Amino acid sequence: LDIIMRGSKRINEVVAELLASLRTGKRQKKYESVHKLLDEVLAMTGDRIALKNIKVRKDYSTVDCKVMMDKQKVIIALTNIIINAIDAMPAVNGQLILATKSINDKCVLEIRDNGIGISGENLKNIFKPFFTNKPGGMGLGLSATREILLSNRARIRVRSKEGWGTRFI
């Protein structure tokens, strides 16, 4: 019951902030700490991570990146990537790695899992609306994630191999 209450509260907060930004018509972009953002997303997904006994490793750069973004929308995008990673991992020995580094004044973020991976055929389609392999899935998560990241001037790449896991960069 505690897990449900915490999850409902977090969802309410995210949706309320997102709706408030849509009502005002203003973009809520400002410089944000990438490390703090990742820690927030980990806190939001912490119950799911704990239920599957997933080990989380944070390989954060010694220098935190500050990036201009619409924080609430980027939280939604990163939460979706992490939830997909959690869903793809086994109930035993799951490992989620979050890494950051700065290259040529650009912040590079990598979310890596040791889940089931994505076939080459499916990898070509994961950002297409309504494409899904999840039972009961709608196929909108990754297409929305991609749009959010692009609207925040972020590029997204995915590397995956069946049986080896997936990396979102």
N, C-alpha and C positions, 0 to 999 in steps of 0.2 A: 504494500500500500504506500509505503514511503517513497519507493521508486516511482510509482505512478504520480504521486503528488509533486515530487521534484520535477519530473518530466513535464507535467502539465503546466507548472509555474514557468519553467523555462520557455516552453512553446508560447505561452501567453505573452511573455515579455518580448520575445522576438517578433511575434505577429503584431503586437501593439506598436512597437517602434517602427516596424515596416509600414504599417497603415498610417501612422502619424506622418511619416516622410512622404507618403503618396498624397495625403490630404493637402499638405502645404505646397506640394508641387516642387519643393526645393530638394536639390540633391544634398545629401548629408555627407559629402566628402570632406575629409580632413586627414591630416597625417596621423597614422596609428602605428603602434608597435606591433610588428608581426609576431613576436614571441608572446606578448600578452594575448593577442588574438587567438593564437593556437592553444594557449592555456585555457582560454574561455571555452573554446570548442571541445577540448578534452574534458573539461568539467561538465559540459552539456551532455556528452556522450559517455561519461564515466560509468553510469549504471550498466549500459550495454556492454562496455568493455569488461567490467567486473563480472557480469553474469556469464561471459564466455571465457573468463580467466585469461584474457589477452594481456600479454606483456607489452608495455609501451616504453619505447626508448626515444628520448628527445636528444637529437644531435644538433643543438642550436649553435650557431656561430657565436663567437665571443662578442661580436658587435651586433646589436639588435638593429634590424632594418626598420626604418620608419617609411611607410608607404601611404600615399594619398589614396583614400578609398572610401566607399560607402560601407562602413563597418557592418551594419546589420545585414546587408545583402551578401557581403563576403562571408560572414558567419554562416549564413544559410548554405552558400556554395561549399564551403569547407566541411560543414557538418554532413552534407550529403555525401561527399567523397569518403569521409571517415566511416559513416554508417554503411556505405557500400563495401568498404574494406572489411568492417566487422562482420557483415553478413557473409562475405566470401571466405572467411577464415574458419578453420576447424575448431571444434570445441576444446581441443587440447593443443598446446604448443603454438597458439596464435601469437603473432608478433606484429606490432604496428610501430613503424619508425617514422618520426617527424624530423626532418632535417632542414636547416636553413644555411645559406651562405650568401655572400655578396660577391658578385662578379661584374666588373666594369660598371660600378655604381648601380647595378640592378640587383634586386633581391630575388634569390632563387629559393623556392620552397619545394620540398619533395615529401610526399606522403606515400609510404611504401608498406605493403602487406605481404604476408606469405600465404595468401589464400589460394583459391583454385585457379586463378588466372583467367584470362580472356582469350578465346581462340582468335586467330588472325582474321577469320571471316567476320566475327562479331565485333572485333576491334574497329573495323571500318565503319560500323554503324552505331556505336555507343552514344554519339551525340545527336543522333537523329531523333526527332520527337516520336514518341509512341513505340520506340524500339526497346524491348525488354526480354530478358530471359528469366526474370524473377516471377515465380508463381504469385499471382495477385498484383503484380507491379503494373504501373501505368506507362512507364517509359518516358516520363517527363523530367525526372531528376537530373540526369546528366546534361540534357539539352538546356535546362534552366540554369544549371551550374555554369555551363560554358558561356551562356549569354551574360550572366552576372559578372563573370571574370572578364570577359571582353569589354563590357561596359565600364569596367574599372581599369582598363588599359593593361590587363594581365593576359599573357599568352598561356595556353595550356597544352601540354603534351602528355601522352600516355604510352607507357611501355609495359607489355605484359606477355607472359608465356604460360600456357596451360600447365597447371601443376606446380608452378614456381611463384606465382603471385603477380602483383601489379604495382606499378609506380606511376603516380600522378605528379608531374613536374610543372 
